[in-house]
C-alpha cells in the first residue's frame, strides 16, 4: 500500500481489505471440500499435512495453491486493514470527514466493522490451516471469538446509530442522491458479524456455546436482513425516478455477498441445531435452502450487470481512466458467488446425492466457481494498481 491512494481517501477503501479476505476464504474452500477432515467440521493442520503427505502430485499442488492463496491474501488483507485504520484516524480530523457525516455517504463508515469482522474470520482460518494442535484448545477460543464479534457488532451499531441520528435528526436522507444500494452496506456489515458469530454453532461440542452462538448470530442476521430490505426498497425507488448513480452502481450487486454470508450463517446454525438440539432435516435440506438464494443472486447479477453495462462502468472505472473507490465493491460479488457455487455444489448437489463428488460432472459444476475466483483475483490486482501509485487524479465519490 502506498501512503495515499491516487484518488484521495474515503472509508470505502476498507473494501480493499474485505476483498482480500474474501479471496482468502475462496482458497480455504479448496481444503474445506477437497481434503478429508474426519472428526471435525473443518480441516485443520494435521488433516492438511496428512493429505499432502499421502496425496498425488495433483492433490499436493492443490494444497500448495491453497496454502499460498490463504497466506498471500491474508497478508494483503492485514496490510490493507492496518493502512486503512491509520489513514482513517487522520481522516477523522479533516473537513472531508465532517462533510461525509453530513451526507448520505456517512454510512460508508460501516465498512470499518465489515472489514474488522472479516479480519477475525480470516485470523481463525489462519489458525486452522497453519497452527498445529489448535483444535485441541478451540473450545476455549470460541467464547473469545464471540466476544470479539459482539464487540465489533456493538461498534457497528454505535456507528449506524450515530449516522441515523445525524440524518433523521438533521434533515433526513437525500432521497434524490440515494439512487443506488449504497445504504445497504450497514446490512452487509451486520451480516458479516452474524456469520462469524454462527461459526461456533457449526464447530463447538459444548451445547451452551452452540446456543449462545445461534442466539447472537440470529440477532445480527435478522438485523442485516431488515436493513437490506428497507434500504433496497428506498434505493430502487430513487433509481426509478433519478436513474442509477454511476459511481455507486457496483452497489447494485451487494445482495450477492449479503446472501452468501446469510446462507453460510444458516448452514452453520442448522448444523448446530442438528447435532445438539435434535433438529433434523433430510439429505436435500441444504439443497432446498441454497437453491433459491443462489437463484436470487443470479437475478441480482443480471440486474446489476445490465445497469453497469448500460452506464459503461467497466470502460470508465475499471479499464478506463476514471477512478472511484466504490469499484472495490465489485470484488465482493465475485468472491461471494464463487463461494456460494462451491457450497451449492458440495453441500447442495453432492449432499442431496444429485452428483457424485470428484466425478466429471462435479468438476464441470465446480469450474464456474474457479473461473470466478481467478477473474476476481485479476480484478483485485488491477484495482490495487489503478488506485495506489502513480499520479493523483480527481476522485469520484459514491454517495
Secondary structure, 3 states (H helix, E strand, C coil): CCCCCCCCCCHHHHHHHHHHHHHHHHHHHHHHHHCCCCCCCCCCHHHHHHHHHHCCHHHHHHHHHHHHHHHHHHHHHHHHHHHHHHHHHHHCCCHHHHHHHCCHHHHHHHHHHHHHHHHHHHHHHHHHHHCCCHHHHHHHHHHHHHHHHHHHHHHHHHHHHHHHHHHHHCCCCCHHHCCCCHHHHHHHHHHHHHHHHHHHHHHCCCHHHHHHHHHHHHHHHHHHHHHHHHHHHHHHHHHHHHCCCCCCHHHHHHHHHHHHHHHHHHHHHHHHHHHHCCCCCCCCHHHHHHHHHHHHHHHHHHHHHHHHHHCCHHHHHHCCCCCCHHHHHHHHHHHHHHHHHHHHHHHHHHCCCCCCCCCHHHHHHHHHHHHHHHHHHHHHHHHHHHHCCCCCCCCCCCC
